[in-house]
Amino acid sequence: MECLRSPFAGRNEESIVWKEKEMITLEHVTMKYPTGTVALNDINVHIEKGEFVFVVGTSGSGKTTFIELLLHELTPTKGKIKVAGYDYSKIKSRQIPRLRRKLGVVFQNFRLLKDRTVYENVAFAQRVIETPARYIRRQVPAVLTMVGLADKYKSYPRQLSGGEQQRVAIARAIVNKPDIILADEPTGNLDPKNSWEIMNLLEDINARGTTVVVVTHNKDIVNAMKKRVITIKHGVIVRDQQKGEYIDED
C-alpha cells in the first residue's frame, strides 16, 4: 500500500493515512432482527476510496440498517463487512475507538450539545479521543472556517439557523480527519436553499479525498448531482448506477 498525507492533515502523527482502494465492503450481508424481520437480504456493496455515493429507498427499505451496520452498531446475521481497513468479524473492542476516528457521522437532527458553544461542540469530538489541546486550538478554527462559521464560534445552537446547525455537525464530523463521512438524511430538516449549501459542502469535502455516503429521500438533489446511486427495496439492492437517478420503486 502507498503512504499518503491526508488532505485534512496537520503535522501530528494522524496526518498519515494508508491508500486502500476499497473503503467499504459488504459481502453477502443479511440482517435479520429477533422479531423475524429481514432488514437486509444478501447484499453486496463495494465503495472505493474517494467515492461519493447516495443510498436511496422508501421508508423501511433497509437504509437505516445499512448505516447502523457500517457504524458497527449492529452485527449482521450473515456476511462480511469491512470498513476503513477493519474487518468487523475480527475487530477487537480495543480497536473500536480507532475505527470511530475513521468515521465522521452527520445526522438529520444535528445532535448538537445545546448547552455548548459552536466551538465546544466541535472540540468535544476531539476531546473524546484525547487530542492534545494544542491541536484542538488549531484544528477547530480551521474546520469552522471551512464550513463558513468562523464568526459563529461563540454562538449556541439555539442562536443558529437549521443550515448553520448542520454545518456545525459537519465540522464536528470532519475535525478528526475521517476517511469516511456517513450522512443520514443530512438535509431532512432543511429548506431547499440550505439543503443545497450542505450538499455543496459535502461535495467539497469529497473533492479533498474523503469518501462520502449519503442516505437521503431528496430526489431533486440526487437527480441533479449525478453521483453513484444505490437503491434499496425491501432489503435488497435493486439498482446500483454511476451517475444514477432516484427512481421510485413502487
Backbone as numpy.savetxt, mean C-alpha at the origin, in Angstrom:
# Nx Ny Nz CAx CAy CAz Cx Cy Cz
21.61 -11.08 -7.00 20.77 -9.87 -7.00 21.63 -8.63 -7.00
21.11 -7.58 -7.57 21.85 -6.33 -7.70 21.49 -5.39 -6.56
22.48 -4.79 -5.96 22.27 -3.87 -4.84 22.07 -2.45 -5.37
20.95 -1.82 -4.96 20.62 -0.48 -5.44 20.38 0.44 -4.26
20.50 1.75 -4.49 20.14 2.73 -3.48 18.69 3.15 -3.71
17.91 3.12 -2.63 16.50 3.44 -2.72 16.30 4.90 -3.15
15.25 5.18 -3.95 14.96 6.56 -4.34 14.51 7.41 -3.17
14.07 6.79 -2.05 13.66 7.53 -0.87 14.77 7.59 0.16
15.95 7.07 -0.16 16.95 6.80 0.87 17.63 8.05 1.41
17.95 7.97 2.69 18.86 8.90 3.31 20.23 8.25 3.34
21.03 8.55 4.34 22.37 8.00 4.42 22.46 6.85 5.42
21.35 6.46 6.02 21.41 5.39 7.00 21.47 4.03 6.34
21.61 3.00 7.17 21.83 1.66 6.63 20.63 1.13 5.86
19.43 1.70 6.09 18.25 1.21 5.40 18.14 1.76 3.99
19.13 2.56 3.57 19.09 3.13 2.24 19.46 2.12 1.16
19.90 0.93 1.59 20.25 -0.09 0.63 19.12 -1.10 0.52
18.64 -1.32 -0.69 17.59 -2.30 -0.93 18.08 -3.28 -1.98
17.43 -4.43 -2.05 17.85 -5.45 -2.99 16.85 -5.53 -4.13
17.38 -5.53 -5.31 16.55 -5.56 -6.50 16.04 -6.98 -6.73
14.73 -7.15 -6.61 14.10 -8.42 -6.91 13.03 -8.15 -7.96
12.93 -9.06 -8.91 12.00 -8.84 -10.00 10.56 -8.86 -9.51
10.22 -9.83 -8.66 8.86 -9.94 -8.16 8.77 -9.45 -6.73
7.85 -8.52 -6.48 7.64 -8.02 -5.13 6.51 -8.76 -4.42
5.52 -9.23 -5.20 4.37 -9.93 -4.63 4.07 -11.16 -5.46
3.98 -12.30 -4.80 3.64 -13.54 -5.48 2.60 -14.31 -4.66
1.50 -14.66 -5.30 0.52 -15.56 -4.71 0.37 -16.74 -5.66
0.60 -17.93 -5.15 0.52 -19.13 -5.97 -0.52 -20.09 -5.41
-1.58 -20.30 -6.20 -2.66 -21.23 -5.84 -3.20 -20.95 -4.44
-3.48 -19.68 -4.17 -3.93 -19.28 -2.83 -5.44 -19.40 -2.71
-5.85 -20.09 -1.66 -7.26 -20.21 -1.29 -7.42 -19.75 0.14
-8.46 -18.95 0.39 -8.77 -18.52 1.76 -10.20 -18.89 2.08
-10.35 -19.86 2.99 -11.67 -20.31 3.44 -11.81 -19.99 4.92
-12.85 -19.24 5.26 -13.07 -18.86 6.65 -13.74 -20.01 7.42
-13.65 -19.98 8.76 -14.28 -21.05 9.57 -15.77 -21.21 9.31
-16.43 -20.14 8.86 -17.86 -20.22 8.55 -18.15 -21.05 7.31
-17.09 -21.35 6.55 -17.25 -22.09 5.30 -17.19 -21.22 4.07
-17.20 -19.89 4.27 -17.13 -18.96 3.14 -15.76 -19.01 2.49
-15.74 -19.19 1.18 -14.49 -19.18 0.44 -14.31 -17.78 -0.14
-13.40 -17.01 0.47 -13.21 -15.62 0.05 -12.36 -15.53 -1.20
-11.34 -16.38 -1.31 -10.49 -16.46 -2.50 -10.29 -17.93 -2.84
-10.31 -18.21 -4.13 -10.26 -19.61 -4.56 -9.20 -19.82 -5.63
-8.06 -20.38 -5.22 -7.00 -20.78 -6.13 -6.54 -19.64 -7.04
-6.16 -18.52 -6.42 -5.72 -17.37 -7.22 -4.20 -17.36 -7.37
-3.76 -16.85 -8.50 -2.34 -16.70 -8.81 -2.09 -15.26 -9.24
-1.17 -14.59 -8.56 -0.84 -13.20 -8.86 0.66 -13.03 -8.77
1.22 -12.34 -9.76 2.65 -12.00 -9.76 2.77 -10.51 -10.07
3.29 -9.75 -9.11 3.45 -8.30 -9.28 4.93 -7.97 -9.16
5.48 -7.33 -10.19 6.90 -7.06 -10.23 7.25 -5.74 -9.54
8.50 -5.61 -9.20 9.02 -4.39 -8.59 8.72 -3.20 -9.50
8.16 -2.15 -8.92 7.89 -0.93 -9.67 6.58 -0.89 -10.40
5.76 -1.94 -10.32 4.46 -1.92 -10.99 3.45 -1.06 -10.22
2.45 -0.59 -10.94 1.28 0.08 -10.37 0.08 -0.76 -10.77
-0.62 -1.32 -9.78 -1.69 -2.28 -10.06 -2.96 -1.88 -9.33
-4.08 -1.88 -10.06 -5.39 -1.73 -9.45 -5.99 -3.12 -9.21
-6.65 -3.29 -8.08 -7.43 -4.50 -7.80 -8.88 -4.06 -7.64
-9.75 -4.57 -8.50 -11.14 -4.11 -8.51 -12.10 -5.30 -8.41
-13.35 -4.97 -8.12 -14.39 -5.98 -7.98 -15.49 -5.43 -7.09
-16.65 -6.05 -7.15 -17.78 -5.61 -6.35 -17.54 -5.94 -4.88
-18.35 -5.36 -4.00 -18.26 -5.66 -2.57 -18.47 -7.16 -2.36
-17.63 -7.75 -1.52 -17.73 -9.18 -1.26 -17.00 -10.05 -2.26
-16.27 -9.42 -3.19 -15.59 -10.21 -4.23 -14.32 -10.88 -3.72
-13.75 -10.37 -2.61 -12.51 -10.93 -2.07 -11.37 -9.94 -2.01
-11.62 -8.67 -2.35 -10.55 -7.67 -2.39 -9.96 -7.42 -1.00
-10.82 -7.30 0.01 -10.33 -7.03 1.36 -9.50 -8.20 1.87
-9.96 -9.41 1.60 -9.19 -10.60 2.00 -7.83 -10.59 1.31
-7.79 -10.19 0.06 -6.54 -10.10 -0.69 -5.55 -9.19 0.02
-6.01 -8.00 0.43 -5.14 -7.06 1.13 -4.70 -7.63 2.48
-5.61 -8.23 3.22 -5.28 -8.78 4.54 -4.26 -9.91 4.44
-4.32 -10.67 3.37 -3.32 -11.72 3.15 -1.95 -11.10 2.88
-1.92 -10.04 2.07 -0.64 -9.38 1.77 -0.03 -8.76 3.02
-0.88 -8.31 3.94 -0.41 -7.70 5.19 -0.05 -8.75 6.24
-0.23 -10.01 5.90 0.04 -11.11 6.82 -0.88 -11.06 8.05
-2.09 -10.52 7.84 -3.09 -10.51 8.89 -3.93 -11.77 8.87
-3.92 -12.47 7.75 -4.59 -13.75 7.60 -3.59 -14.77 7.07
-3.84 -16.04 7.38 -3.04 -17.13 6.85 -3.89 -17.90 5.85
-3.44 -18.08 4.62 -4.27 -18.76 3.62 -4.52 -20.23 3.99
-5.67 -20.72 3.57 -6.00 -22.13 3.78 -5.07 -23.01 2.95
-4.79 -22.55 1.74 -3.87 -23.25 0.85 -3.06 -22.24 0.07
-1.92 -22.70 -0.45 -1.13 -21.87 -1.36 0.03 -21.17 -0.68
0.81 -20.47 -1.50 2.03 -19.81 -1.04 1.96 -18.32 -1.34
2.40 -17.51 -0.38 2.46 -16.06 -0.54 3.88 -15.60 -0.23
4.43 -14.79 -1.12 5.75 -14.19 -0.90 5.65 -12.70 -1.19
6.05 -11.89 -0.22 5.97 -10.43 -0.35 7.30 -9.82 0.08
7.86 -8.99 -0.79 9.10 -8.26 -0.49 10.21 -9.20 -0.02
10.26 -10.38 -0.63 11.32 -11.33 -0.32 11.02 -12.27 0.83
9.88 -12.10 1.50 9.51 -12.95 2.64 8.49 -14.01 2.22
8.83 -15.26 2.45 7.91 -16.37 2.23 7.04 -16.49 3.48
5.74 -16.19 3.35 4.87 -16.15 4.53 4.71 -17.50 5.21
4.94 -18.58 4.48 4.82 -19.89 5.09 6.02 -20.23 5.98
7.10 -19.44 5.84 8.32 -19.71 6.60 8.72 -18.56 7.51
8.01 -17.45 7.45 8.42 -16.27 8.20 8.32 -16.51 9.70
9.29 -16.01 10.43 9.33 -16.15 11.89 8.79 -14.88 12.53
8.28 -15.01 13.73 7.66 -13.86 14.40 8.64 -12.70 14.55
9.91 -12.99 14.76 10.90 -11.92 14.92 11.16 -11.18 13.61
10.76 -11.78 12.47 10.97 -11.13 11.17 9.81 -10.21 10.78
8.67 -10.34 11.45 7.48 -9.58 11.05 7.68 -8.07 11.16
8.34 -7.55 12.21 8.59 -6.10 12.22 9.38 -5.63 11.00
10.34 -6.44 10.54 11.11 -6.06 9.35 10.24 -6.09 8.10
9.33 -7.08 8.04 8.38 -7.13 6.93 7.52 -5.87 6.92
7.01 -5.46 8.09 6.14 -4.29 8.17 6.82 -3.03 7.65
8.13 -2.93 7.83 8.85 -1.76 7.34 8.83 -1.69 5.82
8.69 -2.84 5.18 8.70 -2.89 3.72 7.33 -2.60 3.12
6.29 -2.50 3.98 4.93 -2.28 3.52 4.40 -0.96 4.07
3.97 -0.08 3.18 3.29 1.14 3.59 1.81 0.98 3.27
0.95 1.29 4.24 -0.49 1.03 4.07 -1.27 2.34 4.16
-2.22 2.51 3.23 -3.09 3.69 3.20 -4.53 3.19 3.22
-5.33 3.71 4.17 -6.70 3.26 4.34 -7.71 4.32 3.90
-8.93 3.87 3.65 -10.00 4.77 3.24 -10.30 5.82 4.31
-10.29 5.42 5.58 -10.68 6.33 6.66 -9.49 6.99 7.36
-8.35 6.99 6.70 -7.12 7.71 7.09 -6.41 7.11 8.32
-7.17 6.82 9.37 -6.63 6.23 10.61 -5.50 7.07 11.21
-5.74 8.36 11.30 -4.78 9.25 11.93 -5.04 9.33 13.44
-4.00 9.68 14.18 -4.13 9.91 15.61 -4.68 11.32 15.81
-5.91 11.41 16.28 -6.61 12.69 16.29 -6.01 13.70 17.27
-5.32 13.21 18.30 -4.75 14.12 19.30 -3.29 14.44 19.03
-2.79 14.08 17.85 -1.41 14.36 17.47 -1.38 15.27 16.25
-0.34 16.08 16.17 -0.19 16.95 15.01 0.17 16.15 13.77
0.15 16.82 12.63 0.57 16.19 11.38 1.98 15.62 11.53
2.88 16.43 12.06 4.26 15.98 12.25 4.31 14.74 13.12
3.59 14.75 14.23 3.63 13.62 15.16 3.00 12.37 14.57
1.97 12.52 13.74 1.36 11.37 13.10 2.36 10.65 12.19
3.14 11.43 11.46 4.13 10.82 10.57 5.31 10.28 11.36
5.76 11.05 12.33 6.90 10.62 13.15 6.59 9.35 13.93
5.32 9.15 14.30 4.93 7.97 15.06 5.31 6.68 14.34
5.14 6.67 13.01 5.49 5.49 12.23 6.97 5.14 12.33
7.80 6.16 12.54 9.23 5.92 12.68 9.61 5.55 14.11
8.92 6.14 15.06 9.23 5.82 16.46 8.88 4.37 16.79
7.83 3.86 16.15 7.42 2.48 16.37 8.56 1.50 16.04
9.32 1.82 15.02 10.43 0.93 14.64 11.77 1.44 15.17
11.68 2.36 16.15 12.86 2.85 16.88 13.89 3.53 15.97
13.39 4.33 15.04 14.28 5.15 14.20 14.94 6.21 15.07
16.23 6.42 14.94 16.91 7.46 15.73 16.29 8.84 15.49
16.25 9.63 16.54 15.60 10.95 16.48 16.18 11.84 15.39
17.49 11.74 15.15 18.11 12.60 14.14 17.58 12.29 12.74
17.23 11.03 12.48 16.66 10.67 11.19 15.21 11.14 11.09
14.48 11.02 12.20 13.09 11.49 12.22 13.03 12.98 11.89
13.91 13.75 12.52 13.92 15.20 12.29 14.22 15.56 10.85
14.91 14.69 10.13 15.23 14.95 8.73 14.17 14.39 7.79
13.70 13.17 8.07 12.84 12.47 7.13 11.39 12.95 7.16
10.87 13.27 8.35 9.47 13.71 8.41 9.24 15.00 7.62
10.05 16.05 7.81 9.83 17.24 6.98 9.98 16.95 5.48
10.86 16.02 5.12 11.07 15.70 3.71 9.82 15.09 3.08
9.19 14.14 3.78 8.00 13.52 3.19 6.80 14.47 3.24
6.72 15.32 4.25 5.63 16.30 4.29 5.76 17.29 3.13
6.98 17.65 2.79 7.20 18.49 1.61 6.76 17.77 0.35
7.10 16.49 0.26 6.75 15.70 -0.93 5.24 15.65 -1.15
4.46 15.53 -0.05 3.01 15.43 -0.20 2.32 16.79 -0.14
3.11 17.87 -0.10 2.55 19.22 -0.16 1.97 19.73 1.14
2.47 19.24 2.27 1.93 19.65 3.57 3.00 20.21 4.50
4.08 20.71 3.95 5.16 21.22 4.79 4.69 22.33 5.72
3.71 23.12 5.26 3.24 24.24 6.08 2.14 23.85 7.06
1.77 22.57 7.08 0.69 22.11 7.95 1.20 21.23 9.08
2.50 21.22 9.31 3.07 20.24 10.23 2.59 20.40 11.67
2.13 21.59 12.04 1.63 21.82 13.40 0.12 21.62 13.51
-0.54 21.36 12.39 -2.00 21.23 12.40 -2.42 19.86 12.96
-3.67 19.81 13.44 -4.26 18.56 13.90 -5.21 18.04 12.82
-5.48 16.72 12.80 -6.35 16.17 11.75 -7.68 16.91 11.61
-8.28 17.34 12.71 -9.58 18.01 12.65 -9.51 19.34 11.91
-8.30 19.88 11.76 -8.12 21.16 11.07 -7.86 20.99 9.58
-7.84 19.74 9.11 -7.50 19.45 7.72 -8.71 18.98 6.94
-8.66 19.18 5.64 -9.69 18.63 4.75 -9.46 17.12 4.61
-10.43 16.43 4.02 -10.28 15.00 3.80 -9.07 14.68 2.93
-8.87 15.49 1.88 -7.73 15.27 1.00 -6.41 15.48 1.72
-6.36 16.48 2.60 -5.14 16.72 3.36 -4.87 15.60 4.36
-5.93 15.10 4.97 -5.75 13.98 5.90 -5.20 12.75 5.18
-5.68 12.52 3.97 -5.16 11.37 3.23 -3.71 11.58 2.82
-3.33 12.82 2.58 -1.93 13.11 2.29 -1.04 12.81 3.50
-1.55 13.13 4.69 -0.81 12.79 5.90 -0.65 11.27 6.00
-1.74 10.56 5.71 -1.69 9.09 5.75 -0.67 8.54 4.76
-0.58 9.15 3.59 0.40 8.70 2.60 1.82 9.03 3.07
1.99 10.22 3.65 3.31 10.57 4.20 3.74 9.56 5.25
2.82 9.19 6.12 3.11 8.19 7.15 3.47 6.84 6.51
2.79 6.51 5.41 3.03 5.23 4.75 4.40 5.16 4.08
4.91 6.31 3.60 6.17 6.28 2.85 7.39 6.68 3.66
7.19 7.17 4.89 8.32 7.73 5.64 9.38 6.67 5.97
8.98 5.41 6.09 9.95 4.36 6.37 10.52 3.72 5.10
10.30 4.38 3.97 10.87 3.96 2.69 10.47 2.52 2.33
9.17 2.24 2.27 8.73 0.87 1.98 8.99 0.48 0.53
9.08 -0.81 0.31 9.18 -1.33 -1.06 7.82 -1.32 -1.75
6.76 -1.43 -0.94 5.40 -1.59 -1.47 4.44 -0.67 -0.73
3.55 0.00 -1.49 2.42 0.73 -0.91 1.15 -0.07 -1.22
0.40 -0.39 -0.17 -0.91 -1.03 -0.31 -1.96 0.01 0.07
-2.79 0.40 -0.87 -3.80 1.44 -0.64 -5.19 0.83 -0.79
-5.93 0.79 0.32 -7.26 0.18 0.35 -8.31 1.28 0.27
-8.91 1.44 -0.90 -9.91 2.48 -1.17 -9.42 3.87 -0.73
-8.26 4.31 -1.20 -7.70 5.57 -0.72 -8.50 6.81 -1.08
-9.41 6.70 -2.07 -10.21 7.86 -2.46 -11.68 7.69 -2.06
-11.97 6.66 -1.28 -13.36 6.34 -0.96 -14.13 7.43 -0.25
-13.43 8.26 0.54 -14.10 9.34 1.28 -13.80 10.72 0.72
-13.33 10.78 -0.52 -12.90 12.06 -1.09 -13.74 12.46 -2.29
-13.81 13.79 -2.53 -14.49 14.28 -3.72 -13.58 14.07 -4.93
-14.12 14.23 -6.15 -13.32 13.94 -7.35 -12.00 14.70 -7.43
-12.00 15.98 -7.07 -10.77 16.77 -7.16 -9.69 16.20 -6.24
-10.05 15.96 -4.98 -9.08 15.41 -4.05 -8.69 13.98 -4.40
-9.63 13.24 -4.96 -9.33 11.87 -5.39 -8.22 11.86 -6.42
-8.32 12.78 -7.39 -7.29 12.83 -8.42 -5.95 13.30 -7.86
-5.98 14.22 -6.92 -4.73 14.67 -6.31 -4.03 13.51 -5.60
-4.81 12.68 -4.90 -4.22 11.52 -4.19 -3.68 10.51 -5.19
-4.40 10.26 -6.26 -3.92 9.28 -7.25 -2.68 9.79 -7.96
-2.63 11.08 -8.24 -1.42 11.65 -8.85 -0.22 11.52 -7.92
-0.47 11.69 -6.63 0.60 11.53 -5.65 1.09 10.08 -5.61
0.17 9.12 -5.61 0.56 7.71 -5.63 1.32 7.36 -6.91
0.92 7.98 -8.02 1.61 7.74 -9.28 3.04 8.30 -9.22
3.20 9.45 -8.57 4.54 10.04 -8.41 5.41 9.15 -7.53
4.84 8.61 -6.46 5.58 7.69 -5.60 6.00 6.45 -6.38
5.10 5.95 -7.20 5.40 4.79 -8.04 6.52 5.10 -9.03
6.52 6.31 -9.58 7.56 6.70 -10.54 8.94 6.72 -9.91
9.00 6.84 -8.58 10.28 6.83 -7.87 10.76 5.41 -7.57
9.97 4.40 -7.97 10.42 3.02 -7.84 9.63 2.15 -6.90
8.68 2.72 -6.17 7.90 1.95 -5.21 6.76 1.21 -5.92
6.59 -0.06 -5.59 5.47 -0.83 -6.10 4.19 -0.36 -5.42
3.13 -0.11 -6.20 1.88 0.41 -5.65 0.72 -0.51 -6.05
-0.04 -0.94 -5.04 -1.24 -1.76 -5.27 -2.42 -1.01 -4.67
-3.42 -0.71 -5.50 -4.58 0.08 -5.07 -5.85 -0.73 -5.24
-6.57 -0.96 -4.14 -7.90 -1.55 -4.19 -8.90 -0.41 -4.28
-9.79 -0.46 -5.26 -10.70 0.68 -5.45 -12.01 0.27 -6.13
-13.04 1.10 -5.88 -14.30 1.00 -6.61 -14.42 2.13 -7.64
-13.42 3.00 -7.71 -13.52 4.20 -8.53 -13.25 3.88 -10.01
-14.32 3.65 -10.72 -14.22 3.24 -12.13 -13.58 4.33 -12.99
-13.93 5.60 -12.75 -13.41 6.68 -13.57 -11.89 6.77 -13.48
-11.36 6.66 -12.27 -9.92 6.74 -12.09 -9.22 5.56 -12.74
-9.74 4.36 -12.52 -9.12 3.16 -13.11 -9.09 3.26 -14.62
-10.20 3.65 -15.21 -10.28 3.70 -16.67 -9.42 4.82 -17.26
-9.23 5.90 -16.53 -8.44 7.01 -17.04 -6.93 6.76 -16.93
-6.51 6.04 -15.87 -5.07 5.91 -15.61 -4.39 4.83 -16.44
-5.16 3.87 -16.95 -4.61 2.86 -17.87 -3.42 2.10 -17.26
-3.61 1.63 -16.05 -2.61 0.80 -15.40 -3.02 -0.68 -15.51
-2.24 -1.54 -14.92 -2.63 -2.95 -14.85 -3.84 -3.07 -13.93
-4.83 -3.85 -14.35 -6.06 -4.01 -13.58 -6.34 -5.50 -13.37
-6.42 -5.89 -12.08 -6.80 -7.26 -11.71 -8.23 -7.22 -11.20
-9.12 -7.98 -11.82 -10.53 -8.01 -11.44 -10.84 -9.32 -10.73
-11.43 -9.18 -9.52 -11.81 -10.35 -8.73 -13.33 -10.44 -8.67
-13.86 -11.64 -8.88 -15.30 -11.88 -8.80 -15.52 -13.20 -8.06
-16.29 -13.12 -6.99 -16.59 -14.32 -6.19 -15.32 -15.09 -5.82
-14.26 -14.34 -5.48 -13.05 -14.98 -5.00 -12.13 -15.53 -6.08
-12.45 -15.25 -7.33 -11.66 -15.75 -8.45 -11.19 -14.58 -9.32
-9.96 -14.63 -9.79 -9.48 -13.61 -10.72 -10.05 -13.90 -12.11
-10.90 -13.00 -12.59 -11.54 -13.21 -13.88 -10.89 -12.40 -14.99
-10.04 -11.43 -14.62 -9.38 -10.62 -15.63 -8.12 -10.02 -15.04
-7.04 -10.01 -15.82 -5.77 -9.39 -15.41 -5.16 -8.79 -16.66
-5.28 -7.46 -16.79 -4.91 -6.79 -18.02 -3.94 -5.64 -17.78
-2.92 -5.55 -18.61 -2.08 -4.36 -18.67 -2.88 -3.27 -19.38
-2.75 -2.04 -18.88 -3.53 -0.92 -19.42 -5.01 -1.31 -19.49
-5.48 -1.87 -18.39 -6.83 -2.42 -18.35 -7.90 -1.41 -18.00
-9.11 -1.91 -17.86 -10.27 -1.09 -17.53 -11.05 -1.76 -16.41
-11.88 -0.95 -15.75 -12.80 -1.46 -14.74 -14.08 -1.84 -15.48
-14.27 -3.13 -15.69 -15.45 -3.64 -16.39 -16.33 -4.34 -15.37
-17.59 -3.90 -15.27 -18.51 -4.51 -14.31 -18.69 -5.99 -14.63
-18.58 -6.81 -13.58 -18.74 -8.26 -13.73 -20.04 -8.68 -13.04
-21.17 -8.48 -13.70 -22.47 -8.84 -13.12 -22.78 -10.31 -13.35
